[in-house]
Amino acid sequence: MSMTADEIASHPALQELIRRQSQALLMAYEANPRQSSVFATQQRWLMGHIGFALYFKREDGEPGLLTSRFLDMTQAYAVASRNTADAFIKELLNYGYIEYCPETDDRRARPVRPSQSTIDAIHGWVMVHLATLDGLDGGQRLATYLATSDGLDRIEPLICDGLLSSHAIREPADTFSLFTWLNNGGIIMDRLIAGLEEATTNAEQLSTSITSITEMGLWLQLSRSHLARKLREAESLGSIGWRGKRGSSVMWVSRGFLGEIAAAQAAKLAVIDAAYEASLSPKIG
């Protein structure tokens, strides 16, 4: 049986595990910042999952996914307008993260496929999250996934379905929602979690390793003013603050904001666990 979001959220080891998860995701970002940034808003993240799902669900003989199907699904789930989705596809083609399939019989359709580096990226993302789930219950999800030659093909479409149908993921709460539409907003939250210095205490304000908005903006390739504006919004909600001078001292995050992040992570992990259970979990009997 897969774990529910409530079970995951209430697990005493969750905070430390998502801290490790954030550290792993930051390593992936630092290895290829441009590629990570392309998918680093919630809208782009969901469009990426739609593209992967359609690619892995394609029927035998189909070399790739049709852009028309991607545009239809993106619009049907109200993830983005057709124009936004079309621009996203063109951006991925421009950067080489997807490519046209070799010559096919239907030259008008021009199916596309993810590049190997893009497949490697989603493969790594799945691995990181399966490792977190294993840490919660001592399971063997990651080992099973790695031992299954078509593991990614089987699990990713179900992950996409779960993400698209999850209200908790599509409509995140309060401060968490401030960052979901910001470029690299997910990376910012990973940076906050990864750098927690008091992760095991019960303090209402937990210090992070962030001490400068300017340095953080440079690292994320965001303008200081844009990043500072979002952080001020979070500060006005009592979710973050500074031990000293704003923007140039140790940043803290509130226990409540950490709860929002944990709830969002629990919802995502529950989707991934359900997808694993349905597609890869060894069946007994």
C-alpha positions as CSV (number, residue, x, y, z in Angstrom):
1,M,0.0,0.0,0.0
2,S,1.3,3.5,-0.8
3,M,1.5,6.1,1.9
4,T,-1.0,8.9,2.0
5,A,0.0,12.6,2.1
6,D,-1.2,12.8,5.8
7,E,0.9,9.8,6.7
8,I,4.0,11.3,5.1
9,A,3.4,14.8,6.5
10,S,3.2,13.4,10.1
11,H,6.3,11.2,9.8
12,P,8.9,12.4,12.3
13,A,11.7,11.9,9.8
14,L,10.2,14.0,7.0
15,Q,11.9,17.3,7.7
16,E,15.3,15.8,7.7
17,L,14.6,13.7,4.6
18,I,13.3,16.7,2.6
19,R,16.4,18.6,3.7
20,R,18.5,15.9,2.1
21,Q,16.1,15.8,-0.9
22,S,16.6,19.6,-1.4
23,Q,20.3,19.2,-1.2
24,A,20.2,16.6,-4.0
25,L,18.0,18.7,-6.1
26,L,20.3,21.7,-5.7
27,M,23.2,19.6,-6.9
28,A,21.2,18.8,-10.0
29,Y,20.5,22.5,-10.5
30,E,24.1,23.5,-10.1
31,A,25.1,20.8,-12.6
32,N,22.9,22.4,-15.3
33,P,21.3,25.7,-14.1
34,R,19.9,26.6,-17.5
35,Q,18.1,23.3,-17.9
36,S,16.8,23.3,-14.4
37,S,15.6,26.9,-14.8
38,V,13.5,26.1,-17.8
39,F,11.3,23.9,-15.6
40,A,11.5,26.0,-12.4
41,T,8.1,27.5,-12.2
42,Q,5.1,25.3,-11.3
43,Q,3.5,26.0,-14.7
44,R,6.6,24.9,-16.6
45,W,7.2,22.0,-14.2
46,L,3.7,20.7,-15.0
47,M,4.1,21.2,-18.7
48,G,7.3,19.2,-18.5
49,H,5.5,16.3,-16.8
50,I,2.8,16.5,-19.5
51,G,5.4,16.2,-22.2
52,F,7.2,13.3,-20.6
53,A,3.9,11.5,-19.9
54,L,2.8,11.8,-23.6
55,Y,6.2,10.7,-24.8
56,F,6.3,7.6,-22.6
57,K,2.7,6.7,-23.3
58,R,3.1,6.8,-27.0
59,E,2.0,3.7,-28.9
60,D,4.3,1.2,-30.6
61,G,5.7,2.6,-33.7
62,E,5.3,6.3,-32.8
63,P,8.7,7.9,-32.8
64,G,7.8,10.7,-30.4
65,L,5.0,13.0,-29.2
66,L,2.9,15.2,-31.3
67,T,2.9,18.9,-30.4
68,S,-0.8,19.0,-31.0
69,R,-1.4,16.4,-28.3
70,F,0.7,18.4,-25.9
71,L,-1.1,21.6,-26.6
72,D,-4.5,19.9,-26.2
73,M,-3.6,18.2,-22.8
74,T,-2.0,21.4,-21.4
75,Q,-5.1,23.4,-22.2
76,A,-7.5,20.6,-21.1
77,Y,-6.0,20.6,-17.6
78,A,-5.8,24.4,-17.5
79,V,-2.1,24.4,-17.0
80,A,-1.4,27.0,-19.7
81,S,-2.9,28.6,-22.8
82,R,-2.1,27.1,-26.2
83,N,0.1,30.1,-26.9
84,T,2.1,29.7,-23.7
85,A,2.4,25.9,-24.3
86,D,3.5,26.5,-27.9
87,A,6.1,29.0,-26.8
88,F,7.4,26.5,-24.2
89,I,7.9,23.8,-26.9
90,K,9.7,26.3,-29.1
91,E,12.0,27.3,-26.2
92,L,12.8,23.6,-25.5
93,L,13.6,23.1,-29.1
94,N,15.8,26.2,-29.2
95,Y,17.9,25.0,-26.2
96,G,18.1,21.4,-27.5
97,Y,16.1,19.9,-24.5
98,I,13.8,18.4,-27.0
99,E,14.4,17.6,-30.7
100,Y,12.5,16.7,-33.8
101,C,12.4,13.0,-34.4
102,P,14.3,11.7,-37.5
103,E,12.4,11.8,-40.8
104,T,9.0,10.2,-40.5
105,D,6.3,9.4,-43.1
106,D,4.2,12.3,-41.9
107,R,6.3,15.4,-42.4
108,R,3.5,17.8,-41.3
109,A,3.2,16.3,-37.8
110,R,6.9,16.5,-37.0
111,P,6.9,14.6,-33.7
112,V,9.4,15.6,-31.0
113,R,11.3,13.7,-28.4
114,P,13.3,14.7,-25.3
115,S,17.0,14.8,-25.6
116,Q,19.1,12.3,-23.6
117,S,20.1,15.0,-21.1
118,T,16.4,15.8,-20.5
119,I,15.6,12.2,-19.9
120,D,18.6,11.9,-17.6
121,A,17.2,14.9,-15.6
122,I,13.7,13.4,-15.1
123,H,15.3,10.1,-14.3
124,G,17.4,11.8,-11.6
125,W,14.3,13.6,-10.2
126,V,12.4,10.3,-9.9
127,M,15.4,8.7,-8.1
128,V,15.7,11.5,-5.6
129,H,12.1,11.2,-4.6
130,L,12.0,7.4,-4.4
131,A,15.0,7.7,-2.1
132,T,13.0,10.0,0.1
133,L,10.1,7.6,0.2
134,D,12.5,4.7,1.1
135,G,13.8,6.8,3.9
136,L,10.4,7.1,5.4
137,D,9.6,3.3,5.6
138,G,12.8,1.5,4.8
139,G,11.4,0.4,1.4
140,Q,13.2,-0.7,-1.7
141,R,11.5,1.5,-4.3
142,L,14.7,3.0,-5.7
143,A,16.4,-0.4,-6.1
144,T,13.3,-1.8,-7.8
145,Y,13.1,1.2,-10.1
146,L,16.7,1.0,-11.1
147,A,16.4,-2.8,-11.7
148,T,13.4,-2.2,-14.1
149,S,14.6,-1.4,-17.6
150,D,11.4,0.5,-18.5
151,G,10.9,1.9,-15.0
152,L,10.7,5.5,-16.1
153,D,8.4,4.8,-19.0
154,R,6.0,3.1,-16.6
155,I,6.0,5.4,-13.6
156,E,6.2,8.9,-15.2
157,P,2.8,8.9,-16.9
158,L,1.1,8.0,-13.6
159,I,3.1,10.6,-11.7
160,C,1.9,13.2,-14.2
161,D,-1.7,12.1,-13.8
162,G,-1.4,12.3,-10.1
163,L,0.1,15.8,-10.1
164,L,-2.5,17.2,-12.5
165,S,-5.4,15.9,-10.4
166,S,-4.0,16.9,-7.0
167,H,-5.7,20.0,-5.6
168,A,-2.9,20.4,-3.0
169,I,-0.3,20.6,-5.7
170,R,-2.3,22.7,-8.2
171,E,-3.5,25.2,-5.5
172,P,-0.7,25.5,-2.9
173,A,-1.3,27.5,0.2
174,D,-0.2,30.9,1.4
175,T,3.6,31.6,1.2
176,F,4.4,28.5,-0.8
177,S,2.2,29.8,-3.6
178,L,4.2,33.1,-3.8
179,F,7.2,31.1,-5.1
180,T,5.4,28.7,-7.5
181,W,5.1,31.3,-10.2
182,L,8.5,32.9,-9.6
183,N,11.4,31.9,-11.9
184,N,13.4,29.4,-9.9
185,G,10.9,29.6,-7.1
186,G,11.2,25.9,-6.4
187,I,14.9,26.2,-6.3
188,I,14.6,29.1,-3.8
189,M,12.6,26.9,-1.4
190,D,15.0,24.0,-1.8
191,R,17.8,26.5,-0.9
192,L,15.9,27.5,2.2
193,I,15.4,23.9,3.3
194,A,18.8,22.7,2.4
195,G,20.5,25.4,4.4
196,L,18.5,25.0,7.6
197,E,20.9,25.2,10.6
198,E,18.4,24.2,13.3
199,A,16.4,21.5,11.5
200,T,15.9,19.4,14.6
201,T,14.8,22.2,17.1
202,N,11.3,23.3,17.9
203,A,12.0,27.0,17.6
204,E,9.4,29.1,15.8
205,Q,12.1,30.8,13.7
206,L,14.8,28.5,12.1
207,S,18.0,30.1,10.8
208,T,19.1,29.3,7.3
209,S,22.5,29.6,5.7
210,I,21.3,32.5,3.5
211,T,22.9,35.8,4.4
212,S,22.6,38.0,1.2
213,I,19.8,38.6,-1.3
214,T,22.4,39.9,-3.8
215,E,24.4,36.7,-3.7
216,M,21.2,34.6,-3.9
217,G,20.0,36.5,-6.9
218,L,23.3,36.1,-8.7
219,W,23.3,32.3,-8.0
220,L,19.7,32.0,-9.3
221,Q,20.2,34.4,-12.2
222,L,17.4,36.6,-10.9
223,S,17.4,40.4,-10.5
224,R,18.0,41.5,-6.9
225,S,14.9,43.8,-7.0
226,H,12.6,41.0,-8.3
227,L,13.8,38.5,-5.7
228,A,13.7,41.1,-2.9
229,R,10.1,41.9,-3.8
230,K,9.0,38.3,-3.4
231,L,10.9,37.9,-0.2
232,R,9.3,41.0,1.2
233,E,5.9,39.5,0.4
234,A,6.8,36.4,2.3
235,E,8.2,38.6,5.1
236,S,4.9,40.4,5.4
237,L,3.2,37.1,6.0
238,G,5.6,36.3,8.8
239,S,7.1,33.4,6.9
240,I,10.7,34.6,6.6
241,G,12.8,37.3,8.3
242,W,16.3,38.5,9.1
243,R,18.3,38.2,12.2
244,G,19.8,41.7,11.5
245,K,19.7,44.1,8.6
246,R,17.2,43.0,5.9
247,G,18.8,41.4,2.9
248,S,22.3,41.2,4.4
249,S,22.1,39.1,7.6
250,V,21.1,35.6,8.4
251,M,17.6,34.8,7.0
252,W,15.2,32.7,9.1
253,V,12.1,30.8,8.1
254,S,9.0,30.3,10.3
255,R,7.8,27.0,11.6
256,G,4.5,27.7,9.8
257,F,6.2,28.1,6.4
258,L,8.2,24.9,6.9
259,G,4.9,23.3,7.6
260,E,3.6,24.5,4.2
261,I,6.6,23.2,2.5
262,A,6.3,19.9,4.2
263,A,2.7,19.6,3.3
264,A,3.4,20.3,-0.4
265,Q,6.3,17.8,-0.4
266,A,4.0,15.2,1.3
267,A,1.4,15.7,-1.4
268,K,4.0,15.3,-4.2
269,L,5.6,12.3,-2.5
270,A,2.2,10.6,-2.1
271,V,1.5,11.0,-5.8
272,I,4.9,9.5,-6.6
273,D,4.4,6.6,-4.1
274,A,1.0,5.8,-5.6
275,A,2.5,5.8,-9.1
276,Y,5.2,3.5,-7.9
277,E,2.7,1.2,-6.3
278,A,0.6,1.0,-9.4
279,S,3.5,0.5,-11.9
280,L,6.5,-1.0,-10.2
281,S,5.7,-2.4,-6.8
282,P,6.4,-6.2,-6.7
283,K,3.1,-8.0,-6.4
284,I,2.7,-10.8,-3.9
285,G,0.8,-13.9,-4.8
